[in-house]
């Protein structure tokens, strides 16, 4: 049996696939003349960050102050926190800005004003634009709101305006590759419109976009200066279902022990539930929720997804796999099975670390922060 030392759920990481994914997106940015600032919220790992550094990455995106501190400690000097600034964290942000080139997002004059009053170190500031996703940000066509934020930034000596930034998350709801491109192009057009207004005051304002589906499939990047995809390092079955990647591009799989067999209903129960996989789901073949695709472990990784086999229900620690009589007959209590995640970002967060195929542990911020918290060393 491959991986004989695994006794409980482990997130396997295929370095070869991950580096290949990194190389492809890096080259795509180069071909289109785009600055590449990958989002590290998917992997949150210094080990994977080193692979991106090997590929030429110099500037990165993160989603929290803690994550920025973690990667700044690993030598990254150009970091954008792509999350609306939380005024309660201004003191930590100020310390961080003294150690690296730090970028922040604002979407209100009040937050920009608070930064101006509290910061001692300089930061780059981008306006978060809602180009149609509807989660947060200033509407692309609300020029009065944009001007009000710019008025504060322009009068603040420690705030340097960088440009506009958006996350086109609605591409994750697309019906397929063509719909991804259509949604991306709509967001691109709206972001360019907002930035065109801003460039009357700031001619050098840049335009930054960030979703993996759009960055992977878009054919027209006219008007875009920078891309910030993140999920592409691992991919997942959500991305495969959208046509963004092939299943063989998915670089992580959760290894779970089989703990019970129910052949009469063609089911196996694994130690691998919502605390390992997350509760993200996709519609299965019968329309019911599906929490992961199942693979067999091999000496050099894992197989292609097994047909007619999926995780069909989860609770906190349990996962129920339903399959065919033939596959169920191959399984037994104590066997190991692999599960490709629906959403690799959340699965990685749940698992707090990785095991590469050569048996080497790889860090994750969640695991490191947990250890620091126990020791009392967390900022």
Secondary structure, DSSP 8 states (H G I E B T S, - for coil): --STT--S-EEEE-HHHHHHHHHHHHHHHHHTT-EE--B-TTT--HHHHHHHHHTT--EEEESSHHHHHHHHTTT--EEEEEEE--GGGHHHHHHHHTTSEEEEEE-SHHHHHHHHHH-SS-EEEEEEEESS--SSSEETT-HHHHHHHHHHHHT-TTEEEEEEE---GGGGG-SSHHHHHHHHHHHHHHHHHHHHHHTTT-TT-EEEE--HHHHHH-S--TT--EE---GGGT--HHHHHHTSS-GGG--EEEEEEEEEEEGGGTEEEEE--HHHH-S--EE-TTSSEE-EEEE-EETTEE-S--TT-EEEEE-SSEEEEE--HHHHHH--TT-EEEEEESSHHHHHHHH--EEETTS-EE--HHHHHHHHHHHT---
